[in-house]
Amino acid sequence: MSVQKKTDVKVITTHQLQNMKERGEKISMLTAYDFSMATILDAAGIDVILVGDSASNVMAGHETTLPITLDQMIYHAQSVIRGTKRAFVVVDMPFGSYQGNSSEALRSAIRIMKESGAHGVKLEGGAEIKESITRILSAGVPVMGHLGLTPQSIYKFGTYTVRAKAEAEAQKLIEDAQLLQELGCFAIVLEKIPSELAKRVAESLEIPIIGIGAGPHVDGQVLVVHDMLGINKEFKPRFLRRYADLHTIMTDAVQNYIKDVKDRDFPTEKEAY
Ligand code: KIV
């Protein structure tokens, strides 16, 4: 039996994502943090919406993803869920909500699922968070892994440069990916690693591998929606393709509005009661 929402739209499930990998259909994934954006992405046909902890950067203006709280992630997730009919919605577990001990990890994951209505959670890391992942999975919560550049560990890495170029780190990433599959994760995000390494992981694992800065040979792609829409001007990594220049479009619109107000061109009689 497939899960159906009241609208009768056939929703995306982990099962369907697995089928997409098996038949070679690439998975599309973007971030969203609010109702309006989620409505647009969902109606456009996106497969997976990630309520990323990148909300800490693009919504709240923090330098890193570390400050965002569990309550704030739940608020964003609730808004996204209200705008979604079809997409599978995954929510990032924020820094500090799962690394400490597995009971706290389970409590955090259950809060996300219960209070937002999300369909799964994403955690950063491999062997070091094995107990937390196991505990969350045992409660029936789908878990997406995240390896490579893991922004919650930025102060350990010291930079946002490409990860796993050295053999030892590449080997650890391969072992971690294997472990996440064995534990029962339904998919893994690989961030900013060499294309050949991502290819190797995607080919050797059965579960879908979603890349961001991990090249074309993976099972799907994810981008931060503000980056791909060109709302952020400054962030220009090599892996980012901009599909619009909303920064310019929005700035022009706001400047035109200001001018019309100052010039007494807005509102006209037709725009008044
Ligand atoms: O928080 C986020 O937006 C992410 C993506 C970069 C994968 O984790």
Boltz pocket constraint, residues with backbone or C-beta under 6 A from the ligand:
constraints:
  - pocket:
      binder: B
      contacts: [[A, 31], [A, 50], [A, 51], [A, 52], [A, 53], [A, 54], [A, 55], [A, 92], [A, 189], [A, 191], [A, 212], [A, 222], [A, 223], [A, 224]]
      max_distance: 6.0
